[in-house]
Amino acid sequence: MIRACVHESIHEMDPLRWDALLSGRSVTFSHAFWSVIEASALNDFRYRHVLFLDEDDQPVAQTTFYVVTTDIAIFAPPWLRGWLGLIRRVFPTFLKLKMLECGTPIILNSPPVVLHPDFEPQDIVAVLHETLRGYARSEGVLLLVLRDFETPEMSWFEPLRAHGYHEVQGLPNTYLDIHWDSIASYRAALKSYYRSKINHHLCKNAELKVRHDMIEDFAPMADELCRQWLIVHERANEFQREVLTPTFYRELALRMNGRAKILRFFRGDDWIGHALLLHDGDMVRWLYFGRTEPVNDSLYLYVTQAVIQAAIELGAKRLEMGLTTYPIKLDVGAHLEPLRLAIRCPIDILNPLVGRIYRLLNHPTNPHERHVFKTDASSGG
């Protein structure tokens, strides 16, 4: 008989006991990473960490959920976002609900549950659901969201559907599989059109004396890094949710044992931007981008090349490039990975309406793949 043991802070957990299930899973499930997240005071997130225990009191699964106020039309099409903007001038909280999400608030982790290899999703979904629904009812929450599920994890949806969850589409993630031993061999693998496009923008940046470096000790720069990130965040028109703090950057530098890295970008002697990377096993995650000026120029394409170069030099097999700014990411070779969410209303009588309303309000971007590499690109450089 599996039972759920819920903790209100990661610091209630023995780090070794919490991390015992993490073999082969992301460092972003770790005790150290959750310590960073809790310390960072992002939005109004309130976290609960769950260990699923067997009859011998041994951990068989773990996850985290949190209550947060979120826009229910977060993936609304542009015309609807325009109308919502007008309505929210008068009613600021219109269609913004308190939700209970299961996952990681700033990371895309598929699936959002760490499960012992001897167990299957159907072994824990019932107790997971009862735990989430119980907390949702006690908090007056009207929507449960389990995020994120990529294609290889679709087996979770059969037991989730049996408990009333609706499968809905989210924004796709982007990845670049690394087959090259240098940035030069990566560019040589591109078709001439895309390679010349990149070279054109790199030449522009060279004329402006743009350069970059990579550092791990960025805690003293946390205030400026957050300020740069906010400049980009406030101009985002595709997706906005978490609001970072200087503490987030500072704690990430101090607690992650060198896995977190900052690429700093300079124009001459002036520091003009950064990219935040997390070296996570055989993958590098590009988490955030910030800059000092809200202008449209060639810098972002230079940044993508610097991020790819860093991933290659760090020996990564895969680079996660995240959501939004799809045209540029697809131009440099990223491919799309669909993401699915499982949603449910904790009030059974209202639950049949949830999937319909959510799909009506949300139409996530659905960009098309681009074939930017020569036919032999997958063989490496």
PyMOL commands that set and color helices and strands:
alter all, ss='L'
color gray80, all
select helices_A, chain A and resi 10-12+15-19+27-29+31-39+78-90+121-139+151-162+183-188+192-207+219-233+246-255+299-313+326-331+348-361+377-379
alter helices_A, ss='H'
color red, helices_A
select strands_A, chain A and resi 3-7+46-53+59-71+96-102+114-115+143-149+166-169+173-177+210-215+260-267+270-280+283-291+318-320+335-337+340-344
alter strands_A, ss='S'
color yellow, strands_A
deselect
rebuild
show_as cartoon
